[in-house]
């Protein structure tokens, strides 16, 4: 008798079939998911194309991020340098602009407005300055509906030698007082420009040109100017006129840090004393100081002048300027007039023409080296001058009408009596900033003159006033 075969229970067959079906489904899902993932990746890779090409400038490349999707058009161009930190900063700006654009497209898609053809472009302009500086101008133009495209400017100023971005604060030597002067110039240029006056919104101009570093981040060195940029609608009610302000470099040369200065400074520049309308019947006095600069006493005199909002004229010796250029820079910075007083203080009428020229020219060179501009006036030592000497002087020759004799008495308490004794309207007062006694006695002199109603002006202003009097 053969043994009877055992039959599998139906439930086991069902379980096996279910397991096989589950495995098969899992494999199918995995394959489909992987295929979908690969397809999505391929689509994503095909959605845009990023490339980098060399530019005409060593160490500077141009990166392009362009869309391959006709429904999401954009073309982005931006610089790439040898500085990773700078590159990251630029990429972050571009990426933020791109994300904002894509988000607007999502909103546009929900509106079902088929008539709008959106666009985003970031155009790059590279402007070289001197040997190793570059201004990068990125113009972001976006259109996602509405009447006008909107353009925004982003700029970067880059030092290709030291591989770093340079801010306007660094360009101005981190001097906030220089920013105030520059901001006032930009503001005045905007508000007095006839081309823009009709469309400018005054409150917007005042806000955008307030002396804050962040208000002046969009700038570029272009040719012989420093250009400041503003966005569409930032200052005006429409985008048809978007103002820019071009500031001549030779006008702002005295406030630029050394590495950014140009060769010449204009005679009338941002640190020049302001042009004032003087009343022919007013009371004016010109304070002058000879033989400096001198550490300590000159600096105290500058502080006293500031106290009374007084502008003076300093006649400098070239052999002292070469040692203390920073004091001359401070004199100019505070709005005073700079004069030439010869190199070594000789009696010029006892010298030959070549020697006179040397005395004048050496001092002129020292002053230019110190502040980037020459003297506007000249005073001969001891007041010794004749026609031959005058013929060698390229600027007005200035003497005085009141000699305080501070060089002789060296007594702070004698300064005021000497002024009172000879004081008259339109006086030009001679003092010497090399003497500490003069610095110590000056406050009482200015207090007295102020109480008598005198205004303090430079000798050039006095020359102009008396010439027309």
SEMARTOR-838052 format. One record per residue (C-alpha): residue number from 1; residue in one letter; chain; z, y, x. Coordinates in steps of 0.2 Angstrom, whole numbers, always signed. Example, Ala and Ser with C-alpha at 12.3 -4.5 7.8 and 13.67 -1.06 7.14 Angstrom:
residues 2
[site 1,'A','A',[+39,-22,+62]];
[site 2,'S','A',[+36,-5,+68]];
This chain:
residues 469
[site 1,'X','A',[+0,+0,+0]];
[site 2,'X','A',[-5,+17,+8]];
[site 3,'X','A',[+7,+31,+8]];
[site 4,'X','A',[+4,+45,-4]];
[site 5,'X','A',[-2,+62,+2]];
[site 6,'X','A',[+9,+77,-1]];
[site 7,'X','A',[+0,+91,-9]];
[site 8,'X','A',[+4,+110,-5]];
[site 9,'X','A',[+12,+120,-18]];
[site 10,'X','A',[+1,+133,-25]];
[site 11,'X','A',[+13,+147,-21]];
[site 12,'X','A',[+10,+144,-2]];
[site 13,'X','A',[-8,+146,-4]];
[site 14,'X','A',[-5,+162,-13]];
[site 15,'X','A',[+6,+169,+1]];
[site 16,'X','A',[-7,+164,+14]];
[site 17,'X','A',[-21,+172,+5]];
[site 18,'X','A',[-10,+188,+2]];
[site 19,'X','A',[-6,+189,+21]];
[site 20,'X','A',[-24,+187,+26]];
[site 21,'X','A',[-29,+200,+13]];
[site 22,'X','A',[-16,+212,+20]];
[site 23,'X','A',[-21,+210,+38]];
[site 24,'X','A',[-39,+212,+33]];
[site 25,'X','A',[-35,+228,+24]];
[site 26,'X','A',[-25,+235,+38]];
[site 27,'X','A',[-39,+231,+50]];
[site 28,'X','A',[-51,+240,+39]];
[site 29,'X','A',[-40,+255,+36]];
[site 30,'X','A',[-37,+256,+55]];
[site 31,'X','A',[-55,+256,+59]];
[site 32,'X','A',[-59,+268,+45]];
[site 33,'X','A',[-45,+280,+51]];
[site 34,'X','A',[-50,+279,+69]];
[site 35,'X','A',[-68,+282,+64]];
[site 36,'X','A',[-63,+297,+53]];
[site 37,'X','A',[-52,+303,+67]];
[site 38,'X','A',[-67,+302,+79]];
[site 39,'X','A',[-78,+310,+67]];
[site 40,'X','A',[-66,+325,+64]];
[site 41,'X','A',[-64,+326,+83]];
[site 42,'X','A',[-83,+327,+85]];
[site 43,'X','A',[-84,+340,+72]];
[site 44,'X','A',[-71,+350,+79]];
[site 45,'X','A',[-79,+349,+96]];
[site 46,'X','A',[-95,+354,+89]];
[site 47,'X','A',[-88,+368,+79]];
[site 48,'X','A',[-87,+379,+94]];
[site 49,'X','A',[-92,+380,+112]];
[site 50,'X','A',[-82,+388,+126]];
[site 51,'X','A',[-91,+392,+143]];
[site 52,'X','A',[-86,+402,+158]];
[site 53,'X','A',[-99,+411,+169]];
[site 54,'X','A',[-98,+421,+185]];
[site 55,'X','A',[-99,+440,+183]];
[site 56,'X','A',[-107,+453,+195]];
[site 57,'X','A',[-89,+455,+203]];
[site 58,'X','A',[-81,+444,+215]];
[site 59,'X','A',[-66,+435,+207]];
[site 60,'X','A',[-71,+440,+189]];
[site 61,'X','A',[-78,+428,+177]];
[site 62,'X','A',[-83,+429,+159]];
[site 63,'X','A',[-77,+417,+146]];
[site 64,'X','A',[-87,+415,+129]];
[site 65,'X','A',[-80,+406,+114]];
[site 66,'X','A',[-94,+404,+101]];
[site 67,'X','A',[-94,+396,+84]];
[site 68,'X','A',[-107,+382,+80]];
[site 69,'X','A',[-102,+383,+62]];
[site 70,'X','A',[-114,+395,+52]];
[site 71,'X','A',[-100,+396,+39]];
[site 72,'X','A',[-87,+402,+52]];
[site 73,'X','A',[-97,+414,+63]];
[site 74,'X','A',[-89,+422,+78]];
[site 75,'X','A',[-93,+426,+96]];
[site 76,'X','A',[-79,+430,+108]];
[site 77,'X','A',[-81,+436,+126]];
[site 78,'X','A',[-66,+440,+138]];
[site 79,'X','A',[-62,+441,+156]];
[site 80,'X','A',[-55,+427,+167]];
[site 81,'X','A',[-48,+432,+184]];
[site 82,'X','A',[-39,+423,+198]];
[site 83,'X','A',[-22,+427,+190]];
[site 84,'X','A',[-15,+414,+178]];
[site 85,'X','A',[-3,+425,+170]];
[site 86,'X','A',[-16,+439,+167]];
[site 87,'X','A',[-28,+426,+160]];
[site 88,'X','A',[-14,+419,+148]];
[site 89,'X','A',[-11,+436,+142]];
[site 90,'X','A',[-29,+439,+138]];
[site 91,'X','A',[-31,+422,+130]];
[site 92,'X','A',[-16,+425,+119]];
[site 93,'X','A',[-24,+441,+112]];
[site 94,'X','A',[-41,+433,+109]];
[site 95,'X','A',[-32,+418,+101]];
[site 96,'X','A',[-22,+429,+89]];
[site 97,'X','A',[-38,+439,+84]];
[site 98,'X','A',[-47,+422,+80]];
[site 99,'X','A',[-33,+415,+70]];
[site 100,'X','A',[-31,+431,+60]];
[site 101,'X','A',[-50,+430,+56]];
[site 102,'X','A',[-49,+412,+51]];
[site 103,'X','A',[-35,+415,+39]];
[site 104,'X','A',[-45,+429,+31]];
[site 105,'X','A',[-59,+417,+29]];
[site 106,'X','A',[-48,+405,+20]];
[site 107,'X','A',[-44,+420,+8]];
[site 108,'X','A',[-62,+424,+6]];
[site 109,'X','A',[-67,+406,+2]];
[site 110,'X','A',[-54,+406,-12]];
[site 111,'X','A',[-62,+422,-20]];
[site 112,'X','A',[-79,+413,-21]];
[site 113,'X','A',[-88,+429,-16]];
[site 114,'X','A',[-104,+422,-9]];
[site 115,'X','A',[-111,+439,-6]];
[site 116,'X','A',[-100,+442,+10]];
[site 117,'X','A',[-107,+436,+26]];
[site 118,'X','A',[-91,+437,+38]];
[site 119,'X','A',[-92,+440,+56]];
[site 120,'X','A',[-80,+442,+71]];
[site 121,'X','A',[-86,+448,+88]];
[site 122,'X','A',[-76,+452,+104]];
[site 123,'X','A',[-87,+462,+116]];
[site 124,'X','A',[-82,+464,+134]];
[site 125,'X','A',[-86,+478,+145]];
[site 126,'X','A',[-81,+478,+164]];
[site 127,'X','A',[-79,+495,+172]];
[site 128,'X','A',[-75,+495,+191]];
[site 129,'X','A',[-65,+509,+199]];
[site 130,'X','A',[-63,+512,+218]];
[site 131,'X','A',[-64,+496,+228]];
[site 132,'X','A',[-54,+483,+218]];
[site 133,'X','A',[-49,+490,+201]];
[site 134,'X','A',[-57,+485,+185]];
[site 135,'X','A',[-55,+491,+167]];
[site 136,'X','A',[-59,+478,+154]];
[site 137,'X','A',[-63,+484,+137]];
[site 138,'X','A',[-62,+472,+123]];
[site 139,'X','A',[-70,+478,+107]];
[site 140,'X','A',[-64,+468,+92]];
[site 141,'X','A',[-76,+470,+77]];
[site 142,'X','A',[-72,+461,+61]];
[site 143,'X','A',[-80,+460,+44]];
[site 144,'X','A',[-73,+450,+30]];
[site 145,'X','A',[-78,+460,+15]];
[site 146,'X','A',[-76,+478,+10]];
[site 147,'X','A',[-87,+494,+14]];
[site 148,'X','A',[-86,+495,+33]];
[site 149,'X','A',[-83,+484,+48]];
[site 150,'X','A',[-67,+488,+57]];
[site 151,'X','A',[-67,+490,+76]];
[site 152,'X','A',[-51,+489,+87]];
[site 153,'X','A',[-50,+492,+105]];
[site 154,'X','A',[-40,+482,+118]];
[site 155,'X','A',[-40,+487,+136]];
[site 156,'X','A',[-33,+480,+152]];
[site 157,'X','A',[-33,+488,+169]];
[site 158,'X','A',[-33,+475,+183]];
[site 159,'X','A',[-29,+476,+202]];
[site 160,'X','A',[-41,+463,+209]];
[site 161,'X','A',[-33,+464,+226]];
[site 162,'X','A',[-15,+460,+221]];
[site 163,'X','A',[-21,+449,+206]];
[site 164,'X','A',[-11,+458,+193]];
[site 165,'X','A',[-12,+469,+178]];
[site 166,'X','A',[-8,+488,+180]];
[site 167,'X','A',[+0,+498,+166]];
[site 168,'X','A',[-1,+517,+163]];
[site 169,'X','A',[+17,+518,+168]];
[site 170,'X','A',[+12,+512,+186]];
[site 171,'X','A',[-3,+523,+186]];
[site 172,'X','A',[+9,+538,+183]];
[site 173,'X','A',[+22,+532,+195]];
[site 174,'X','A',[+34,+528,+181]];
[site 175,'X','A',[+37,+546,+178]];
[site 176,'X','A',[+40,+550,+160]];
[site 177,'X','A',[+39,+569,+163]];
[site 178,'X','A',[+21,+566,+168]];
[site 179,'X','A',[+18,+556,+152]];
[site 180,'X','A',[+24,+570,+142]];
[site 181,'X','A',[+11,+582,+150]];
[site 182,'X','A',[-3,+569,+148]];
[site 183,'X','A',[+2,+566,+130]];
[site 184,'X','A',[+2,+585,+126]];
[site 185,'X','A',[-15,+586,+134]];
[site 186,'X','A',[-22,+572,+124]];
[site 187,'X','A',[-15,+578,+108]];
[site 188,'X','A',[-22,+596,+111]];
[site 189,'X','A',[-39,+589,+115]];
[site 190,'X','A',[-39,+580,+99]];
[site 191,'X','A',[-33,+594,+88]];
[site 192,'X','A',[-44,+607,+95]];
[site 193,'X','A',[-60,+597,+95]];
[site 194,'X','A',[-72,+604,+83]];
[site 195,'X','A',[-82,+588,+81]];
[site 196,'X','A',[-67,+579,+74]];
[site 197,'X','A',[-57,+592,+66]];
[site 198,'X','A',[-64,+589,+48]];
[site 199,'X','A',[-60,+570,+48]];
[site 200,'X','A',[-43,+570,+58]];
[site 201,'X','A',[-27,+566,+49]];
[site 202,'X','A',[-15,+577,+58]];
[site 203,'X','A',[+1,+567,+55]];
[site 204,'X','A',[-8,+552,+62]];
[site 205,'X','A',[-13,+561,+78]];
[site 206,'X','A',[+5,+567,+81]];
[site 207,'X','A',[+11,+550,+79]];
[site 208,'X','A',[-2,+541,+90]];
[site 209,'X','A',[+0,+554,+104]];
[site 210,'X','A',[+19,+555,+104]];
[site 211,'X','A',[+24,+553,+123]];
[site 212,'X','A',[+28,+534,+122]];
[site 213,'X','A',[+21,+522,+135]];
[site 214,'X','A',[+15,+510,+121]];
[site 215,'X','A',[+5,+524,+113]];
[site 216,'X','A',[-6,+525,+129]];
[site 217,'X','A',[-9,+507,+133]];
[site 218,'X','A',[-28,+508,+128]];
[site 219,'X','A',[-36,+517,+143]];
[site 220,'X','A',[-49,+515,+156]];
[site 221,'X','A',[-55,+523,+172]];
[site 222,'X','A',[-73,+527,+169]];
[site 223,'X','A',[-83,+537,+182]];
[site 224,'X','A',[-73,+553,+186]];
[site 225,'X','A',[-62,+552,+170]];
[site 226,'X','A',[-47,+543,+162]];
[site 227,'X','A',[-52,+538,+145]];
[site 228,'X','A',[-40,+535,+130]];
[site 229,'X','A',[-46,+525,+115]];
[site 230,'X','A',[-41,+524,+97]];
[site 231,'X','A',[-45,+511,+83]];
[site 232,'X','A',[-56,+514,+68]];
[site 233,'X','A',[-45,+523,+54]];
[site 234,'X','A',[-31,+526,+67]];
[site 235,'X','A',[-33,+545,+67]];
[site 236,'X','A',[-47,+548,+54]];
[site 237,'X','A',[-50,+543,+36]];
[site 238,'X','A',[-66,+534,+40]];
[site 239,'X','A',[-74,+524,+54]];
[site 240,'X','A',[-89,+535,+56]];
[site 241,'X','A',[-80,+545,+69]];
[site 242,'X','A',[-68,+536,+81]];
[site 243,'X','A',[-62,+549,+94]];
[site 244,'X','A',[-59,+546,+112]];
[site 245,'X','A',[-51,+558,+124]];
[site 246,'X','A',[-59,+559,+142]];
[site 247,'X','A',[-47,+567,+155]];
[site 248,'X','A',[-55,+573,+171]];
[site 249,'X','A',[-47,+564,+186]];
[site 250,'X','A',[-47,+579,+197]];
[site 251,'X','A',[-37,+588,+183]];
[site 252,'X','A',[-23,+575,+183]];
[site 253,'X','A',[-24,+570,+201]];
[site 254,'X','A',[-7,+577,+205]];
[site 255,'X','A',[+2,+566,+193]];
[site 256,'X','A',[-7,+550,+198]];
[site 257,'X','A',[+1,+538,+209]];
[site 258,'X','A',[-6,+537,+227]];
[site 259,'X','A',[-17,+522,+225]];
[site 260,'X','A',[-26,+530,+210]];
[site 261,'X','A',[-29,+547,+216]];
[site 262,'X','A',[-46,+555,+219]];
[site 263,'X','A',[-51,+565,+234]];
[site 264,'X','A',[-51,+582,+226]];
[site 265,'X','A',[-39,+591,+214]];
[site 266,'X','A',[-46,+605,+203]];
[site 267,'X','A',[-38,+622,+206]];
[site 268,'X','A',[-33,+623,+188]];
[site 269,'X','A',[-24,+606,+184]];
[site 270,'X','A',[-11,+598,+173]];
[site 271,'X','A',[+3,+604,+184]];
[site 272,'X','A',[-3,+622,+186]];
[site 273,'X','A',[+8,+635,+178]];
[site 274,'X','A',[+3,+638,+160]];
[site 275,'X','A',[-9,+652,+156]];
[site 276,'X','A',[+1,+665,+147]];
[site 277,'X','A',[-4,+680,+137]];
[site 278,'X','A',[+5,+694,+146]];
[site 279,'X','A',[+9,+711,+137]];
[site 280,'X','A',[+3,+725,+148]];
[site 281,'X','A',[+19,+735,+142]];
[site 282,'X','A',[+31,+720,+145]];
[site 283,'X','A',[+43,+719,+159]];
[site 284,'X','A',[+38,+706,+172]];
[site 285,'X','A',[+44,+701,+190]];
[site 286,'X','A',[+37,+689,+202]];
[site 287,'X','A',[+49,+679,+213]];
[site 288,'X','A',[+42,+673,+230]];
[site 289,'X','A',[+50,+662,+243]];
[site 290,'X','A',[+44,+661,+261]];
[site 291,'X','A',[+45,+649,+276]];
[site 292,'X','A',[+49,+633,+267]];
[site 293,'X','A',[+51,+619,+262]];
[site 294,'X','A',[+69,+616,+267]];
[site 295,'X','A',[+79,+601,+261]];
[site 296,'X','A',[+94,+606,+251]];
[site 297,'X','A',[+91,+625,+249]];
[site 298,'X','A',[+73,+623,+242]];
[site 299,'X','A',[+79,+610,+230]];
[site 300,'X','A',[+94,+620,+224]];
[site 301,'X','A',[+82,+635,+221]];
[site 302,'X','A',[+71,+624,+210]];
[site 303,'X','A',[+86,+619,+200]];
[site 304,'X','A',[+91,+637,+197]];
[site 305,'X','A',[+73,+642,+192]];
[site 306,'X','A',[+73,+628,+180]];
[site 307,'X','A',[+89,+635,+172]];
[site 308,'X','A',[+81,+651,+168]];
[site 309,'X','A',[+64,+644,+164]];
[site 310,'X','A',[+57,+654,+179]];
[site 311,'X','A',[+41,+651,+188]];
[site 312,'X','A',[+39,+657,+206]];
[site 313,'X','A',[+28,+656,+221]];
[site 314,'X','A',[+32,+647,+236]];
[site 315,'X','A',[+23,+652,+252]];
[site 316,'X','A',[+24,+637,+264]];
[site 317,'X','A',[+23,+634,+283]];
[site 318,'X','A',[+11,+620,+287]];
[site 319,'X','A',[+23,+614,+301]];
[site 320,'X','A',[+36,+611,+288]];
[site 321,'X','A',[+25,+604,+274]];
[site 322,'X','A',[+20,+590,+285]];
[site 323,'X','A',[+38,+584,+286]];
[site 324,'X','A',[+44,+587,+268]];
[site 325,'X','A',[+28,+584,+257]];
[site 326,'X','A',[+39,+577,+243]];
[site 327,'X','A',[+48,+594,+241]];
[site 328,'X','A',[+30,+602,+239]];
[site 329,'X','A',[+26,+589,+226]];
[site 330,'X','A',[+42,+594,+217]];
[site 331,'X','A',[+38,+612,+217]];
[site 332,'X','A',[+21,+609,+210]];
[site 333,'X','A',[+28,+596,+197]];
[site 334,'X','A',[+40,+610,+190]];
[site 335,'X','A',[+25,+622,+187]];
[site 336,'X','A',[+27,+634,+202]];
[site 337,'X','A',[+13,+641,+212]];
[site 338,'X','A',[+9,+636,+230]];
[site 339,'X','A',[+4,+648,+243]];
[site 340,'X','A',[-1,+647,+262]];
[site 341,'X','A',[+10,+656,+274]];
[site 342,'X','A',[+2,+650,+291]];
[site 343,'X','A',[+6,+635,+301]];
[site 344,'X','A',[+19,+642,+314]];
[site 345,'X','A',[+23,+660,+307]];
[site 346,'X','A',[+14,+670,+321]];
[site 347,'X','A',[+9,+688,+320]];
[site 348,'X','A',[-9,+685,+315]];
[site 349,'X','A',[-15,+702,+320]];
[site 350,'X','A',[-11,+698,+338]];
[site 351,'X','A',[-22,+682,+337]];
[site 352,'X','A',[-41,+679,+339]];
[site 353,'X','A',[-52,+674,+325]];
[site 354,'X','A',[-52,+655,+329]];
[site 355,'X','A',[-33,+655,+331]];
[site 356,'X','A',[-31,+664,+314]];
[site 357,'X','A',[-43,+651,+306]];
[site 358,'X','A',[-33,+637,+314]];
[site 359,'X','A',[-16,+643,+307]];
[site 360,'X','A',[-24,+645,+290]];
[site 361,'X','A',[-34,+629,+289]];
[site 362,'X','A',[-20,+617,+297]];
[site 363,'X','A',[-8,+623,+283]];
[site 364,'X','A',[-22,+621,+270]];
[site 365,'X','A',[-25,+603,+275]];
[site 366,'X','A',[-6,+599,+275]];
[site 367,'X','A',[-4,+606,+258]];
[site 368,'X','A',[-19,+596,+252]];
[site 369,'X','A',[-12,+580,+259]];
[site 370,'X','A',[+5,+584,+251]];
[site 371,'X','A',[-1,+588,+233]];
[site 372,'X','A',[-20,+585,+233]];
[site 373,'X','A',[-25,+603,+231]];
[site 374,'X','A',[-25,+619,+241]];
[site 375,'X','A',[-15,+634,+240]];
[site 376,'X','A',[-20,+648,+228]];
[site 377,'X','A',[-13,+663,+237]];
[site 378,'X','A',[-9,+668,+255]];
[site 379,'X','A',[+5,+678,+263]];
[site 380,'X','A',[+3,+684,+281]];
[site 381,'X','A',[+19,+682,+292]];
[site 382,'X','A',[+28,+698,+293]];
[site 383,'X','A',[+15,+706,+282]];
[site 384,'X','A',[+4,+708,+297]];
[site 385,'X','A',[-14,+709,+291]];
[site 386,'X','A',[-30,+719,+294]];
[site 387,'X','A',[-48,+718,+289]];
[site 388,'X','A',[-52,+705,+302]];
[site 389,'X','A',[-38,+693,+297]];
[site 390,'X','A',[-42,+696,+278]];
[site 391,'X','A',[-60,+690,+282]];
[site 392,'X','A',[-53,+673,+287]];
[site 393,'X','A',[-42,+670,+272]];
[site 394,'X','A',[-51,+662,+257]];
[site 395,'X','A',[-38,+666,+244]];
[site 396,'X','A',[-30,+682,+238]];
[site 397,'X','A',[-18,+690,+251]];
[site 398,'X','A',[-1,+694,+244]];
[site 399,'X','A',[+13,+705,+251]];
[site 400,'X','A',[+28,+711,+242]];
[site 401,'X','A',[+37,+727,+235]];
[site 402,'X','A',[+55,+722,+237]];
[site 403,'X','A',[+62,+715,+253]];
[site 404,'X','A',[+79,+707,+250]];
[site 405,'X','A',[+82,+706,+268]];
[site 406,'X','A',[+90,+689,+265]];
[site 407,'X','A',[+83,+683,+282]];
[site 408,'X','A',[+94,+697,+290]];
[site 409,'X','A',[+111,+698,+281]];
[site 410,'X','A',[+112,+679,+276]];
[site 411,'X','A',[+125,+683,+263]];
[site 412,'X','A',[+124,+676,+246]];
[site 413,'X','A',[+134,+691,+238]];
[site 414,'X','A',[+121,+703,+246]];
[site 415,'X','A',[+106,+696,+237]];
[site 416,'X','A',[+109,+704,+220]];
[site 417,'X','A',[+113,+722,+226]];
[site 418,'X','A',[+97,+722,+237]];
[site 419,'X','A',[+87,+718,+221]];
[site 420,'X','A',[+96,+730,+210]];
[site 421,'X','A',[+94,+744,+223]];
[site 422,'X','A',[+75,+743,+222]];
[site 423,'X','A',[+71,+735,+206]];
[site 424,'X','A',[+56,+741,+196]];
[site 425,'X','A',[+44,+734,+183]];
[site 426,'X','A',[+30,+722,+190]];
[site 427,'X','A',[+40,+720,+206]];
[site 428,'X','A',[+36,+706,+219]];
[site 429,'X','A',[+52,+701,+227]];
[site 430,'X','A',[+53,+693,+244]];
[site 431,'X','A',[+66,+680,+248]];
[site 432,'X','A',[+66,+664,+259]];
[site 433,'X','A',[+70,+647,+253]];
[site 434,'X','A',[+75,+641,+271]];
[site 435,'X','A',[+92,+650,+269]];
[site 436,'X','A',[+106,+642,+260]];
[site 437,'X','A',[+114,+659,+256]];
[site 438,'X','A',[+98,+663,+246]];
[site 439,'X','A',[+100,+648,+236]];
[site 440,'X','A',[+118,+651,+233]];
[site 441,'X','A',[+115,+669,+227]];
[site 442,'X','A',[+99,+667,+217]];
[site 443,'X','A',[+108,+662,+200]];
[site 444,'X','A',[+116,+680,+199]];
[site 445,'X','A',[+99,+688,+203]];
[site 446,'X','A',[+91,+678,+189]];
[site 447,'X','A',[+105,+681,+177]];
[site 448,'X','A',[+104,+700,+180]];
[site 449,'X','A',[+85,+701,+178]];
[site 450,'X','A',[+85,+690,+162]];
[site 451,'X','A',[+99,+702,+155]];
[site 452,'X','A',[+87,+717,+159]];
[site 453,'X','A',[+73,+709,+149]];
[site 454,'X','A',[+62,+703,+163]];
[site 455,'X','A',[+51,+688,+162]];
[site 456,'X','A',[+47,+678,+178]];
[site 457,'X','A',[+29,+675,+182]];
[site 458,'X','A',[+19,+670,+197]];
[site 459,'X','A',[+10,+682,+209]];
[site 460,'X','A',[-7,+677,+203]];
[site 461,'X','A',[-2,+681,+186]];
[site 462,'X','A',[+5,+698,+192]];
[site 463,'X','A',[-11,+701,+202]];
[site 464,'X','A',[-21,+699,+186]];
[site 465,'X','A',[-9,+709,+175]];
[site 466,'X','A',[-8,+724,+187]];
[site 467,'X','A',[-27,+723,+190]];
[site 468,'X','A',[-29,+726,+171]];
[site 469,'X','A',[-15,+738,+169]];
